[in-house]
Amino acid sequence: MAGNQKSKAKMEQAEGKAKEAAGRAVGNERMTAEGRAEQSKGDARQAKEKGKDAFRH
């Protein structure tokens, strides 16, 4: 399950970066903010998984 969560975190980060870049390109502040939020969500998920791994080993 941990591998699935890690890949989901990476996917959220990538989608967030793409959405943020698209928002900046078209001048849409809302889309830019949503992209940053998705990146943050992915970062939080990744940090949680790293914390789990630290206790596992």
Biopython code that builds the backbone (N, CA, C, O; Angstrom):
import numpy as np
from Bio.PDB.StructureBuilder import StructureBuilder

atoms = [
    (1, "MET", "N", (0.823, -1.189, 0.000)),
    (1, "MET", "CA", (0.000, 0.000, 0.000)),
    (1, "MET", "C", (0.868, 1.255, 0.000)),
    (1, "MET", "O", (0.491, 2.264, -0.596)),
    (2, "ALA", "N", (1.999, 1.209, 0.645)),
    (2, "ALA", "CA", (2.847, 2.394, 0.741)),
    (2, "ALA", "C", (3.318, 2.838, -0.636)),
    (2, "ALA", "O", (3.393, 4.035, -0.911)),
    (3, "GLY", "N", (3.635, 1.885, -1.499)),
    (3, "GLY", "CA", (4.067, 2.234, -2.850)),
    (3, "GLY", "C", (2.982, 2.961, -3.615)),
    (3, "GLY", "O", (3.251, 3.889, -4.378)),
    (4, "ASN", "N", (1.755, 2.526, -3.401)),
    (4, "ASN", "CA", (0.615, 3.167, -4.046)),
    (4, "ASN", "C", (0.474, 4.610, -3.577)),
    (4, "ASN", "O", (0.215, 5.499, -4.389)),
    (5, "GLN", "N", (0.639, 4.854, -2.295)),
    (5, "GLN", "CA", (0.524, 6.205, -1.741)),
    (5, "GLN", "C", (1.660, 7.099, -2.226)),
    (5, "GLN", "O", (1.460, 8.284, -2.493)),
    (6, "LYS", "N", (2.849, 6.520, -2.338)),
    (6, "LYS", "CA", (3.994, 7.297, -2.823)),
    (6, "LYS", "C", (3.789, 7.725, -4.266)),
    (6, "LYS", "O", (4.079, 8.866, -4.626)),
    (7, "SER", "N", (3.291, 6.819, -5.088)),
    (7, "SER", "CA", (3.059, 7.173, -6.489)),
    (7, "SER", "C", (1.928, 8.186, -6.600)),
    (7, "SER", "O", (1.955, 9.054, -7.473)),
    (8, "LYS", "N", (0.943, 8.082, -5.727)),
    (8, "LYS", "CA", (-0.163, 9.048, -5.731)),
    (8, "LYS", "C", (0.355, 10.442, -5.355)),
    (8, "LYS", "O", (-0.083, 11.446, -5.918)),
    (9, "ALA", "N", (1.288, 10.494, -4.403)),
    (9, "ALA", "CA", (1.876, 11.769, -3.998)),
    (9, "ALA", "C", (2.630, 12.404, -5.162)),
    (9, "ALA", "O", (2.501, 13.603, -5.411)),
    (10, "LYS", "N", (3.416, 11.599, -5.872)),
    (10, "LYS", "CA", (4.173, 12.111, -7.015)),
    (10, "LYS", "C", (3.233, 12.605, -8.107)),
    (10, "LYS", "O", (3.490, 13.630, -8.739)),
    (11, "MET", "N", (2.141, 11.870, -8.328)),
    (11, "MET", "CA", (1.180, 12.254, -9.344)),
    (11, "MET", "C", (0.501, 13.582, -8.973)),
    (11, "MET", "O", (0.311, 14.443, -9.832)),
    (12, "GLU", "N", (0.141, 13.743, -7.710)),
    (12, "GLU", "CA", (-0.476, 14.990, -7.262)),
    (12, "GLU", "C", (0.479, 16.168, -7.433)),
    (12, "GLU", "O", (0.073, 17.255, -7.843)),
    (13, "GLN", "N", (1.746, 15.940, -7.116)),
    (13, "GLN", "CA", (2.733, 17.003, -7.266)),
    (13, "GLN", "C", (2.882, 17.395, -8.733)),
    (13, "GLN", "O", (2.938, 18.583, -9.053)),
    (14, "ALA", "N", (2.946, 16.413, -9.620)),
    (14, "ALA", "CA", (3.106, 16.687, -11.044)),
    (14, "ALA", "C", (1.877, 17.398, -11.610)),
    (14, "ALA", "O", (2.005, 18.351, -12.379)),
    (15, "GLU", "N", (0.687, 16.934, -11.226)),
    (15, "GLU", "CA", (-0.537, 17.582, -11.699)),
    (15, "GLU", "C", (-0.607, 19.022, -11.196)),
    (15, "GLU", "O", (-1.019, 19.926, -11.923)),
    (16, "GLY", "N", (-0.203, 19.219, -9.953)),
    (16, "GLY", "CA", (-0.219, 20.559, -9.386)),
    (16, "GLY", "C", (0.710, 21.503, -10.114)),
    (16, "GLY", "O", (0.358, 22.652, -10.383)),
    (17, "LYS", "N", (1.907, 21.014, -10.436)),
    (17, "LYS", "CA", (2.863, 21.848, -11.170)),
    (17, "LYS", "C", (2.324, 22.205, -12.551)),
    (17, "LYS", "O", (2.458, 23.342, -13.003)),
    (18, "ALA", "N", (1.713, 21.226, -13.215)),
    (18, "ALA", "CA", (1.168, 21.485, -14.544)),
    (18, "ALA", "C", (0.024, 22.493, -14.471)),
    (18, "ALA", "O", (-0.060, 23.405, -15.294)),
    (19, "LYS", "N", (-0.852, 22.327, -13.485)),
    (19, "LYS", "CA", (-1.984, 23.238, -13.349)),
    (19, "LYS", "C", (-1.510, 24.645, -12.999)),
    (19, "LYS", "O", (-2.048, 25.631, -13.505)),
    (20, "GLU", "N", (-0.510, 24.735, -12.138)),
    (20, "GLU", "CA", (0.031, 26.043, -11.773)),
    (20, "GLU", "C", (0.641, 26.732, -12.994)),
    (20, "GLU", "O", (0.414, 27.921, -13.218)),
    (21, "ALA", "N", (1.410, 25.988, -13.776)),
    (21, "ALA", "CA", (2.039, 26.550, -14.966)),
    (21, "ALA", "C", (0.987, 26.993, -15.979)),
    (21, "ALA", "O", (1.118, 28.055, -16.589)),
    (22, "ALA", "N", (-0.049, 26.187, -16.158)),
    (22, "ALA", "CA", (-1.116, 26.557, -17.092)),
    (22, "ALA", "C", (-1.841, 27.804, -16.611)),
    (22, "ALA", "O", (-2.176, 28.684, -17.404)),
    (23, "GLY", "N", (-2.080, 27.873, -15.317)),
    (23, "GLY", "CA", (-2.738, 29.049, -14.752)),
    (23, "GLY", "C", (-1.935, 30.313, -14.948)),
    (23, "GLY", "O", (-2.485, 31.372, -15.253)),
    (24, "ARG", "N", (-0.642, 30.200, -14.772)),
    (24, "ARG", "CA", (0.230, 31.364, -14.990)),
    (24, "ARG", "C", (0.243, 31.769, -16.457)),
    (24, "ARG", "O", (0.248, 32.956, -16.785)),
    (25, "ALA", "N", (0.248, 30.764, -17.343)),
    (25, "ALA", "CA", (0.321, 31.046, -18.781)),
    (25, "ALA", "C", (-0.910, 31.811, -19.272)),
    (25, "ALA", "O", (-0.800, 32.696, -20.120)),
    (26, "VAL", "N", (-2.073, 31.467, -18.735)),
    (26, "VAL", "CA", (-3.296, 32.131, -19.190)),
    (26, "VAL", "C", (-3.712, 33.274, -18.275)),
    (26, "VAL", "O", (-4.688, 33.971, -18.549)),
    (27, "GLY", "N", (-2.975, 33.463, -17.194)),
    (27, "GLY", "CA", (-3.283, 34.559, -16.274)),
    (27, "GLY", "C", (-4.449, 34.272, -15.350)),
    (27, "GLY", "O", (-5.110, 35.196, -14.878)),
    (28, "ASN", "N", (-4.707, 33.004, -15.088)),
    (28, "ASN", "CA", (-5.816, 32.601, -14.228)),
    (28, "ASN", "C", (-5.285, 32.348, -12.817)),
    (28, "ASN", "O", (-4.650, 31.324, -12.564)),
    (29, "GLU", "N", (-5.542, 33.270, -11.910)),
    (29, "GLU", "CA", (-5.021, 33.159, -10.541)),
    (29, "GLU", "C", (-5.636, 31.982, -9.792)),
    (29, "GLU", "O", (-4.966, 31.335, -8.987)),
    (30, "ARG", "N", (-6.901, 31.707, -10.054)),
    (30, "ARG", "CA", (-7.564, 30.594, -9.361)),
    (30, "ARG", "C", (-6.907, 29.264, -9.724)),
    (30, "ARG", "O", (-6.644, 28.440, -8.848)),
    (31, "MET", "N", (-6.642, 29.054, -11.007)),
    (31, "MET", "CA", (-6.009, 27.818, -11.443)),
    (31, "MET", "C", (-4.605, 27.708, -10.858)),
    (31, "MET", "O", (-4.180, 26.622, -10.465)),
    (32, "THR", "N", (-3.890, 28.814, -10.800)),
    (32, "THR", "CA", (-2.550, 28.824, -10.213)),
    (32, "THR", "C", (-2.617, 28.418, -8.745)),
    (32, "THR", "O", (-1.802, 27.622, -8.280)),
    (33, "ALA", "N", (-3.578, 28.959, -8.026)),
    (33, "ALA", "CA", (-3.732, 28.634, -6.608)),
    (33, "ALA", "C", (-4.121, 27.172, -6.414)),
    (33, "ALA", "O", (-3.632, 26.518, -5.493)),
    (34, "GLU", "N", (-4.996, 26.659, -7.271)),
    (34, "GLU", "CA", (-5.380, 25.249, -7.183)),
    (34, "GLU", "C", (-4.171, 24.350, -7.432)),
    (34, "GLU", "O", (-4.013, 23.318, -6.780)),
    (35, "GLY", "N", (-3.329, 24.741, -8.367)),
    (35, "GLY", "CA", (-2.120, 23.972, -8.652)),
    (35, "GLY", "C", (-1.186, 23.934, -7.457)),
    (35, "GLY", "O", (-0.622, 22.889, -7.133)),
    (36, "ARG", "N", (-1.024, 25.083, -6.800)),
    (36, "ARG", "CA", (-0.181, 25.122, -5.605)),
    (36, "ARG", "C", (-0.773, 24.247, -4.498)),
    (36, "ARG", "O", (-0.037, 23.571, -3.779)),
    (37, "ALA", "N", (-2.090, 24.262, -4.363)),
    (37, "ALA", "CA", (-2.754, 23.453, -3.338)),
    (37, "ALA", "C", (-2.542, 21.960, -3.604)),
    (37, "ALA", "O", (-2.294, 21.192, -2.674)),
    (38, "GLU", "N", (-2.638, 21.553, -4.868)),
    (38, "GLU", "CA", (-2.406, 20.146, -5.200)),
    (38, "GLU", "C", (-0.964, 19.746, -4.894)),
    (38, "GLU", "O", (-0.706, 18.648, -4.401)),
    (39, "GLN", "N", (-0.035, 20.641, -5.192)),
    (39, "GLN", "CA", (1.368, 20.349, -4.887)),
    (39, "GLN", "C", (1.559, 20.171, -3.389)),
    (39, "GLN", "O", (2.255, 19.256, -2.950)),
    (40, "SER", "N", (0.947, 21.037, -2.614)),
    (40, "SER", "CA", (1.059, 20.953, -1.157)),
    (40, "SER", "C", (0.472, 19.659, -0.636)),
    (40, "SER", "O", (1.022, 19.033, 0.269)),
    (41, "LYS", "N", (-0.640, 19.267, -1.210)),
    (41, "LYS", "CA", (-1.284, 18.009, -0.811)),
    (41, "LYS", "C", (-0.351, 16.830, -1.105)),
    (41, "LYS", "O", (-0.206, 15.922, -0.287)),
    (42, "GLY", "N", (0.269, 16.856, -2.269)),
    (42, "GLY", "CA", (1.222, 15.804, -2.633)),
    (42, "GLY", "C", (2.441, 15.821, -1.733)),
    (42, "GLY", "O", (2.947, 14.764, -1.356)),
    (43, "ASP", "N", (2.920, 17.008, -1.383)),
    (43, "ASP", "CA", (4.070, 17.131, -0.484)),
    (43, "ASP", "C", (3.737, 16.551, 0.895)),
    (43, "ASP", "O", (4.555, 15.858, 1.500)),
    (44, "ALA", "N", (2.536, 16.843, 1.379)),
    (44, "ALA", "CA", (2.124, 16.341, 2.692)),
    (44, "ALA", "C", (2.015, 14.827, 2.676)),
    (44, "ALA", "O", (2.445, 14.159, 3.616)),
    (45, "ARG", "N", (1.441, 14.287, 1.613)),
    (45, "ARG", "CA", (1.304, 12.832, 1.503)),
    (45, "ARG", "C", (2.685, 12.173, 1.459)),
    (45, "ARG", "O", (2.907, 11.134, 2.081)),
    (46, "GLN", "N", (3.609, 12.790, 0.717)),
    (46, "GLN", "CA", (4.960, 12.245, 0.614)),
    (46, "GLN", "C", (5.674, 12.295, 1.971)),
    (46, "GLN", "O", (6.365, 11.347, 2.344)),
    (47, "ALA", "N", (5.510, 13.379, 2.693)),
    (47, "ALA", "CA", (6.138, 13.501, 4.011)),
    (47, "ALA", "C", (5.588, 12.448, 4.970)),
    (47, "ALA", "O", (6.331, 11.870, 5.763)),
    (48, "LYS", "N", (4.293, 12.206, 4.892)),
    (48, "LYS", "CA", (3.670, 11.186, 5.744)),
    (48, "LYS", "C", (4.264, 9.812, 5.446)),
    (48, "LYS", "O", (4.573, 9.054, 6.366)),
    (49, "GLU", "N", (4.424, 9.493, 4.170)),
    (49, "GLU", "CA", (4.975, 8.197, 3.790)),
    (49, "GLU", "C", (6.446, 8.080, 4.208)),
    (49, "GLU", "O", (6.884, 7.010, 4.630)),
    (50, "LYS", "N", (7.200, 9.160, 4.094)),
    (50, "LYS", "CA", (8.595, 9.129, 4.541)),
    (50, "LYS", "C", (8.677, 8.909, 6.039)),
    (50, "LYS", "O", (9.561, 8.199, 6.519)),
    (51, "GLY", "N", (7.765, 9.509, 6.777)),
    (51, "GLY", "CA", (7.715, 9.307, 8.225)),
    (51, "GLY", "C", (7.407, 7.863, 8.567)),
    (51, "GLY", "O", (8.007, 7.298, 9.482)),
    (52, "LYS", "N", (6.490, 7.268, 7.849)),
    (52, "LYS", "CA", (6.169, 5.857, 8.069)),
    (52, "LYS", "C", (7.391, 4.985, 7.806)),
    (52, "LYS", "O", (7.695, 4.067, 8.569)),
    (53, "ASP", "N", (8.094, 5.293, 6.697)),
    (53, "ASP", "CA", (9.279, 4.506, 6.349)),
    (53, "ASP", "C", (10.359, 4.623, 7.423)),
    (53, "ASP", "O", (11.066, 3.654, 7.701)),
    (54, "ALA", "N", (10.485, 5.774, 8.013)),
    (54, "ALA", "CA", (11.515, 5.976, 9.042)),
    (54, "ALA", "C", (11.252, 5.090, 10.242)),
    (54, "ALA", "O", (12.194, 4.583, 10.849)),
    (55, "PHE", "N", (10.000, 4.895, 10.594)),
    (55, "PHE", "CA", (9.677, 4.055, 11.733)),
    (55, "PHE", "C", (9.716, 2.576, 11.399)),
    (55, "PHE", "O", (9.880, 1.738, 12.286)),
    (56, "ARG", "N", (9.566, 2.255, 10.131)),
    (56, "ARG", "CA", (9.586, 0.867, 9.700)),
    (56, "ARG", "C", (10.988, 0.266, 9.725)),
    (56, "ARG", "O", (11.162, -0.926, 9.979)),
    (57, "HIS", "N", (11.982, 1.106, 9.460)),
    (57, "HIS", "CA", (13.363, 0.578, 9.316)),
    (57, "HIS", "C", (14.157, 0.824, 10.544)),
    (57, "HIS", "O", (15.329, 0.452, 10.606)),
]
sb = StructureBuilder()
sb.init_structure("model")
sb.init_model(0)
sb.init_chain("A")
sb.init_seg("    ")
for serial, (resi, resn, name, xyz) in enumerate(atoms, 1):
    if name == "N":
        sb.init_residue(resn, " ", resi, " ")
    sb.init_atom(name, np.array(xyz, "f"), 0.0, 1.0, " ", f" {name:<3s}", serial, name[0])
structure = sb.get_structure()
